[in-house]
Amino acid sequence: MAALIGKPAGYLKTEYAMNQMAALRAAVDRVLLGDFEPLHALMTDDVAFSVAVGGDTKLCREDSGKPAVADYFRLLGGMVTFWQIDYTARGDQLIAWGRESFTVEPCGIDATSEFALVFEVSGGLISSLFVIEDLPAFFRASRSPGLVKPGVLDLIEHLAESELATA
């Protein structure tokens, strides 16, 4: 297991965050191509994995371990044809904001959606991955207690407001 997100001695906090984002960006870019190894190398073996299901439901699927993450992205690999992702770091969290294009088979309907991947880093490795499949619906449904870890919704809303202010 490689701690590619580790913090070398003498690094400034901003350099550390930039190195974390660069390593994560490179790994996530490979996922769309079906190469999970770079992302796996950045994760703990027992990585916590949660998916907030799209739509206006309050359903959040939870699992753990690298195989669960690989299975999730493997299912998407044949469907997603384009990702556009921006990254933000805050404390021990890295957030990938994205838009994706995909085709719903077998009916051939083209669609797009907005999503977020919230990575929590501990000891230089990703200890938790929280996938939000439909970001707008998530904001509507997430007002219910217990759906999201404390602080995650506040962080995402803060970053979304920042993104809108700079757009």
KEVO-520124 format. One line per 8 residues: for each residue y, x, z of C-alpha. Coordinates in nm, 2 decimals, always signed. Layout:
# KEVO-520124
Y/X/Z  ...
***
This chain:
# KEVO-520124
+0.00/+0.00/+0.00  +0.33/+0.16/-0.11  +0.65/+0.10/+0.09  +0.87/+0.12/-0.22  +1.15/-0.06/-0.03  +1.15/+0.19/+0.25  +1.48/+0.32/+0.39  +1.51/+0.70/+0.36
+1.70/+0.89/+0.63  +2.07/+0.92/+0.56  +2.10/+0.62/+0.33  +2.40/+0.39/+0.37  +2.32/+0.02/+0.43  +2.46/-0.07/+0.08  +2.24/+0.20/-0.09  +1.94/+0.07/+0.10
+2.00/-0.29/-0.02  +2.06/-0.17/-0.38  +1.73/+0.02/-0.37  +1.55/-0.28/-0.23  +1.69/-0.50/-0.51  +1.61/-0.25/-0.78  +1.25/-0.22/-0.67  +1.21/-0.59/-0.64
+1.38/-0.66/-0.97  +1.15/-0.43/-1.15  +0.84/-0.59/-0.98  +0.95/-0.95/-1.05  +1.03/-0.87/-1.41  +0.67/-0.76/-1.46  +0.53/-1.09/-1.31  +0.64/-1.29/-1.62
+0.44/-1.05/-1.83  +0.13/-1.11/-1.61  +0.15/-0.77/-1.43  +0.13/-0.85/-1.06  +0.05/-0.50/-0.93  +0.42/-0.38/-0.89  +0.49/-0.69/-0.68  +0.16/-0.66/-0.48
+0.25/-0.30/-0.40  +0.57/-0.42/-0.23  +0.39/-0.68/-0.01  +0.20/-0.67/+0.31  -0.17/-0.77/+0.28  -0.11/-1.09/+0.49  +0.23/-1.18/+0.32  +0.33/-1.53/+0.43
+0.37/-1.75/+0.12  +0.54/-2.09/+0.10  +0.64/-2.31/-0.20  +0.88/-2.59/-0.17  +0.74/-2.83/-0.44  +0.99/-2.96/-0.70  +1.13/-3.30/-0.71  +1.27/-3.50/-0.42
+0.97/-3.46/-0.20  +0.97/-3.29/+0.14  +0.65/-3.11/+0.06  +0.61/-2.74/+0.13  +0.28/-2.57/+0.05  +0.19/-2.28/+0.28  -0.06/-2.00/+0.23  -0.09/-1.63/+0.30
-0.21/-1.31/+0.14  -0.16/-1.14/-0.19  -0.43/-1.34/-0.37  -0.23/-1.67/-0.30  +0.08/-1.52/-0.45  -0.10/-1.39/-0.76  -0.27/-1.73/-0.81  +0.06/-1.91/-0.80
+0.23/-1.68/-1.05  -0.08/-1.66/-1.27  -0.06/-2.04/-1.32  +0.31/-2.01/-1.42  +0.25/-1.72/-1.65  +0.12/-1.93/-1.93  +0.39/-2.19/-1.90  +0.72/-2.00/-1.83
+0.87/-1.85/-2.15  +1.21/-1.73/-2.02  +1.36/-1.62/-1.68  +1.72/-1.54/-1.61  +1.75/-1.40/-1.26  +2.03/-1.27/-1.03  +1.96/-1.10/-0.70  +2.14/-1.10/-0.37
+2.06/-0.91/-0.05  +2.16/-1.01/+0.30  +2.01/-0.84/+0.60  +1.63/-0.83/+0.57  +1.63/-1.10/+0.30  +1.64/-1.06/-0.08  +1.70/-1.37/-0.28  +1.63/-1.40/-0.65
+1.81/-1.69/-0.81  +1.68/-1.80/-1.14  +1.68/-2.03/-1.44  +1.36/-2.07/-1.63  +1.26/-2.23/-1.96  +0.91/-2.36/-2.01  +0.70/-2.60/-2.22  +0.50/-2.87/-2.06
+0.16/-2.88/-2.23  -0.01/-3.06/-2.39  +0.28/-3.29/-2.47  +0.50/-3.00/-2.58  +0.81/-3.10/-2.39  +1.06/-2.82/-2.34  +1.23/-2.81/-2.00  +1.45/-2.59/-1.78
+1.49/-2.56/-1.41  +1.67/-2.36/-1.14  +1.47/-2.19/-0.87  +1.49/-1.93/-0.59  +1.26/-1.67/-0.45  +1.34/-1.57/-0.09  +1.18/-1.25/+0.01  +1.18/-1.13/+0.37
+1.13/-0.75/+0.42  +0.99/-0.59/+0.73  +0.89/-0.23/+0.77  +0.97/-0.16/+0.40  +0.74/-0.43/+0.27  +0.77/-0.79/+0.18  +0.63/-0.99/+0.47  +0.72/-1.34/+0.35
+0.79/-1.51/+0.01  +0.94/-1.85/+0.00  +0.95/-2.01/-0.35  +1.19/-2.30/-0.41  +1.07/-2.46/-0.74  +1.36/-2.70/-0.80  +1.68/-2.57/-0.63  +1.90/-2.89/-0.67
+1.62/-3.12/-0.54  +1.55/-2.87/-0.26  +1.91/-2.91/-0.14  +1.88/-3.29/-0.14  +1.54/-3.29/+0.04  +1.60/-3.00/+0.28  +1.82/-3.19/+0.52  +1.50/-3.29/+0.70
+1.42/-3.08/+1.00  +1.12/-2.85/+0.98  +1.12/-2.80/+0.60  +1.29/-2.47/+0.60  +1.30/-2.17/+0.84  +1.62/-2.16/+1.04  +1.89/-1.97/+0.85  +1.73/-1.99/+0.51
+1.91/-2.30/+0.40  +2.24/-2.18/+0.53  +2.20/-1.85/+0.35  +2.11/-2.02/+0.02  +2.40/-2.26/+0.05  +2.64/-1.97/+0.13  +2.52/-1.77/-0.16  +2.53/-2.07/-0.40
+2.89/-2.13/-0.30  +2.97/-1.76/-0.36  +2.80/-1.77/-0.70  +3.01/-2.08/-0.80  +3.33/-1.92/-0.68  +3.27/-1.61/-0.90  +3.15/-1.81/-1.21
***
